[in-house]
Amino acid sequence: MFTTSLQGLRRGHWPSLVGGGLHFTTSCMIWVLIGGLSISISEDFGLTATQKGFLVAVPLLGGAILRLIIGPLVDHYGAKTVGLYVLTLEIVALVCGWLWGSSYFIMLGVGMLLGVAGASFAVAVPIASQAYPPEHQGLAMGVVAMGNSGVLLATLLAPRLSEIVGWQQTFGLMIIPVVLTGIIFYSTVQHQAPLTERTHATSGTLGFLKDILRQKFIYWLCFLYGVTFGGFVGLSSFLPVFFHDQYQIDMITAGTMTALGGLAGSLARPVGGHLADRFGGSSLLLGLFLVIALISLGLGQLYSVVFAFLLTCSMLLLLGFGNGVVFQLVSTRFQHVMGTASGLIGAAGAFGGFLIPTWFGVLKDFTGTFASGFWMLSCAAAIAGFSVVLVQRSIRLSLKHSV
């Protein structure tokens, strides 16, 4: 399988894949930076569980909103141009956190600004899609989306930097990798003509979004990605708080445990895309969601920290795998408008990520236990699995009637 994947990567413009992947990796790190620093910030401001959950969720909400805007802009003006503007806005958000992050409410505003980093997904995916032929779309999508490993970097590095220089200064230090990423991104990514030039479209940026919203299939993919990517990024943002508050794990250890789970999910994403290329995306999803639902029920038992760590790693691995599978379906269905499609579906994923730490925090304060949050996640995964059955049945009936 490794040889086949390597051969597939040679069939396209791999420097663009590297540049797009680096853009998403760095941006993902910046996007969940508050999650990596959540314990330090919470201790400084004396936050409740609800406030902690909302603090780490706000950047995900910002990402959901901005992906809706960035996606059509990419189709209209080109991924390379828009990608450079995204990195510039990330620097602005980091400066705000570094110099003016002196209260909880200010940090909520900084978190919303950091949402622009989450919009990088709508930049990186079209770059990968245009750089590779249709038969290697799942692999290319999976490789560039390994940028999820930015979660690993944020949860691994941010707590350590915070202990050395403080969490506000950590925001300032993160400007350095963003600047370096901008230089590499500009040097490696091919210029790709905007969709308006490739198709002579005249409907404008909103026209792309209106056209794609007429297709029912997009709403199902949005829901699936809300569970897979939402689960991945939402849990990754909240797990340091969960490990710290539930098991009294120190900040650095909690970050390291989360980072290992994030690494598993990031590495699993291209595998999911590659296997979806070979066997079909929808055929892999049913069993995947059912296993995720069972693991989430297991986590809801709140057994020992070792048990919780193993299950969270397994959960993040499967969610990362599911991300790759879902976007293989996206790339085969919407390649002609990947900026808009990835922006819309990515927004649904980011919104799912916003909901997860929010409901974990609220339910912890309301019920007194983190178990209720995992039970909610299990229900969402089970519903997603059931929806796969319904869609597969609908496709079979359509084929039967067409014959």
QUIMOZI-V409123 format. One record per residue. N is the residue number from 1. RES is the residue in one letter. PSI is psi in radians with two decimals (* if undefined). Layout:
# QUIMOZI-V409123
((N,RES,PSI) (N,RES,PSI))
This chain:
# QUIMOZI-V409123
((1,M,-0.63) (2,F,-0.74) (3,T,-0.74) (4,T,-0.73) (5,S,-0.72) (6,L,-0.73) (7,Q,-0.69) (8,G,-0.68) (9,L,-0.45) (10,R,-0.18) (11,R,-0.06) (12,G,-2.93) (13,H,1.59) (14,W,-0.52) (15,P,-0.62) (16,S,-0.66) (17,L,-0.71) (18,V,-0.83) (19,G,-0.76) (20,G,-0.70) (21,G,-0.71) (22,L,-0.70) (23,H,-0.83) (24,F,-0.64) (25,T,-0.90) (26,T,-0.76) (27,S,-0.67) (28,C,-0.65) (29,M,-0.77) (30,I,-0.64) (31,W,-0.74) (32,V,0.33) (33,L,-0.71) (34,I,-0.63) (35,G,-0.73) (36,G,-0.49) (37,L,0.13) (38,S,-0.64) (39,I,-0.78) (40,S,-0.80) (41,I,-0.74) (42,S,-0.71) (43,E,-0.64) (44,D,-0.69) (45,F,-0.08) (46,G,1.00) (47,L,2.62) (48,T,3.01) (49,A,-0.70) (50,T,-0.77) (51,Q,-0.67) (52,K,-0.82) (53,G,-0.73) (54,F,-0.63) (55,L,-0.83) (56,V,-0.29) (57,A,-0.47) (58,V,-0.76) (59,P,-0.55) (60,L,-0.64) (61,L,-0.76) (62,G,-0.71) (63,G,-0.68) (64,A,-0.77) (65,I,-0.80) (66,L,-0.46) (67,R,-0.58) (68,L,-0.53) (69,I,-0.78) (70,I,-0.66) (71,G,-0.99) (72,P,-0.59) (73,L,-0.65) (74,V,-0.79) (75,D,-0.54) (76,H,-0.65) (77,Y,-0.19) (78,G,2.47) (79,A,-0.64) (80,K,-0.79) (81,T,-0.86) (82,V,-0.65) (83,G,-0.65) (84,L,-0.65) (85,Y,-0.66) (86,V,-0.80) (87,L,-0.65) (88,T,-0.73) (89,L,-0.53) (90,E,-0.72) (91,I,-0.73) (92,V,-0.79) (93,A,-0.72) (94,L,-0.68) (95,V,-0.71) (96,C,-0.79) (97,G,-0.63) (98,W,-0.83) (99,L,-0.47) (100,W,0.21) (101,G,1.23) (102,S,-0.02) (103,S,2.90) (104,Y,-0.76) (105,F,-0.61) (106,I,-0.69) (107,M,-0.48) (108,L,-0.71) (109,G,-0.73) (110,V,-0.72) (111,G,-0.72) (112,M,-0.69) (113,L,-0.65) (114,L,-0.27) (115,G,-0.43) (116,V,-0.52) (117,A,-0.61) (118,G,-0.41) (119,A,-0.16) (120,S,-0.50) (121,F,-0.67) (122,A,-0.15) (123,V,-0.83) (124,A,-0.70) (125,V,-0.82) (126,P,-0.57) (127,I,-0.82) (128,A,-0.71) (129,S,-0.74) (130,Q,-0.34) (131,A,-0.18) (132,Y,2.61) (133,P,2.88) (134,P,-0.63) (135,E,-0.17) (136,H,0.36) (137,Q,-0.77) (138,G,-0.74) (139,L,-0.83) (140,A,-0.75) (141,M,-0.75) (142,G,-0.71) (143,V,-0.86) (144,V,-0.56) (145,A,-0.04) (146,M,-0.10) (147,G,-0.25) (148,N,-0.39) (149,S,-0.19) (150,G,-0.50) (151,V,-0.76) (152,L,-0.83) (153,L,-0.73) (154,A,-0.81) (155,T,-0.38) (156,L,-0.78) (157,L,-0.71) (158,A,-0.81) (159,P,-0.63) (160,R,-0.76) (161,L,-0.64) (162,S,-0.69) (163,E,-0.51) (164,I,-0.84) (165,V,-0.14) (166,G,2.68) (167,W,-0.55) (168,Q,-0.74) (169,Q,-0.45) (170,T,-0.64) (171,F,-0.75) (172,G,-0.72) (173,L,-0.52) (174,M,-0.19) (175,I,-0.57) (176,I,-0.94) (177,P,-0.50) (178,V,-0.74) (179,V,-0.79) (180,L,-0.68) (181,T,-0.73) (182,G,-0.71) (183,I,-0.81) (184,I,-0.74) (185,F,-0.80) (186,Y,-0.59) (187,S,-0.50) (188,T,-0.52) (189,V,2.25) (190,Q,2.56) (191,H,2.24) (192,Q,2.23) (193,A,2.39) (194,P,2.75) (195,L,-0.56) (196,T,-0.59) (197,E,-0.64) (198,R,-0.54) (199,T,0.01) (200,H,0.55) (201,A,2.57) (202,T,0.09) (203,S,-0.26) (204,G,3.11) (205,T,-0.78) (206,L,-0.46) (207,G,-0.66) (208,F,-0.76) (209,L,-0.71) (210,K,-0.71) (211,D,-0.77) (212,I,-0.49) (213,L,-0.24) (214,R,-0.20) (215,Q,2.06) (216,K,-0.56) (217,F,-0.51) (218,I,-0.58) (219,Y,-0.63) (220,W,-0.77) (221,L,-0.63) (222,C,-0.76) (223,F,-0.81) (224,L,-0.74) (225,Y,-0.48) (226,G,-0.56) (227,V,-0.83) (228,T,-1.05) (229,F,-0.67) (230,G,-0.75) (231,G,-0.74) (232,F,-0.97) (233,V,-0.59) (234,G,-0.81) (235,L,-0.73) (236,S,-0.61) (237,S,-0.59) (238,F,-0.35) (239,L,-0.65) (240,P,-0.70) (241,V,-0.77) (242,F,-0.87) (243,F,-0.67) (244,H,-0.82) (245,D,-0.63) (246,Q,-0.68) (247,Y,0.11) (248,Q,0.68) (249,I,2.44) (250,D,2.87) (251,M,-0.81) (252,I,-0.74) (253,T,-0.72) (254,A,-0.71) (255,G,-0.69) (256,T,-0.73) (257,M,-0.74) (258,T,-0.69) (259,A,-0.68) (260,L,-0.70) (261,G,-0.70) (262,G,-0.65) (263,L,-0.77) (264,A,-0.79) (265,G,-0.66) (266,S,-0.74) (267,L,-0.50) (268,A,-0.35) (269,R,-0.88) (270,P,-0.50) (271,V,-0.75) (272,G,-0.75) (273,G,-0.71) (274,H,-0.79) (275,L,-0.56) (276,A,-0.60) (277,D,-0.66) (278,R,-0.69) (279,F,-0.12) (280,G,2.31) (281,G,-0.80) (282,S,-0.52) (283,S,-0.36) (284,L,-0.32) (285,L,-0.59) (286,L,-0.97) (287,G,-0.63) (288,L,-0.86) (289,F,-0.61) (290,L,-0.70) (291,V,-0.71) (292,I,-0.72) (293,A,-0.72) (294,L,-0.73) (295,I,-0.71) (296,S,-0.65) (297,L,-0.69) (298,G,-0.72) (299,L,-0.55) (300,G,-0.23) (301,Q,-0.30) (302,L,0.85) (303,Y,-2.66) (304,S,2.85) (305,V,-0.58) (306,V,-0.79) (307,F,-0.77) (308,A,-0.70) (309,F,-0.78) (310,L,-0.71) (311,L,-0.67) (312,T,-0.66) (313,C,-0.76) (314,S,-0.73) (315,M,-0.85) (316,L,-0.60) (317,L,-0.83) (318,L,-0.63) (319,L,-0.70) (320,G,-0.74) (321,F,-0.78) (322,G,-0.60) (323,N,-0.78) (324,G,-0.68) (325,V,-0.81) (326,V,-0.74) (327,F,-0.25) (328,Q,-0.68) (329,L,-0.69) (330,V,-0.81) (331,S,-0.55) (332,T,-0.39) (333,R,-0.55) (334,F,0.59) (335,Q,-0.54) (336,H,-0.30) (337,V,0.93) (338,M,-0.54) (339,G,-0.87) (340,T,-0.78) (341,A,-0.81) (342,S,-0.57) (343,G,-0.77) (344,L,-0.86) (345,I,-0.68) (346,G,-0.62) (347,A,-0.71) (348,A,-0.71) (349,G,-0.77) (350,A,-0.65) (351,F,-0.67) (352,G,-0.69) (353,G,-0.63) (354,F,-0.72) (355,L,-0.65) (356,I,-0.99) (357,P,-0.50) (358,T,-0.85) (359,W,-0.51) (360,F,-0.79) (361,G,-0.82) (362,V,-0.81) (363,L,-0.57) (364,K,-0.78) (365,D,-0.59) (366,F,-0.72) (367,T,-0.27) (368,G,0.15) (369,T,2.59) (370,F,-0.21) (371,A,-0.68) (372,S,-0.57) (373,G,-0.73) (374,F,-0.59) (375,W,-0.68) (376,M,-0.75) (377,L,-0.66) (378,S,-0.74) (379,C,-0.73) (380,A,-0.74) (381,A,-0.69) (382,A,-0.71) (383,I,-0.69) (384,A,-0.73) (385,G,-0.72) (386,F,-0.63) (387,S,-0.56) (388,V,-0.74) (389,V,-0.79) (390,L,-0.74) (391,V,-0.73) (392,Q,-0.71) (393,R,-0.71) (394,S,-0.70) (395,I,-0.74) (396,R,-0.70) (397,L,-0.67) (398,S,-0.75) (399,L,-0.69) (400,K,-0.73) (401,H,-0.58) (402,S,-0.52) (403,V,*))
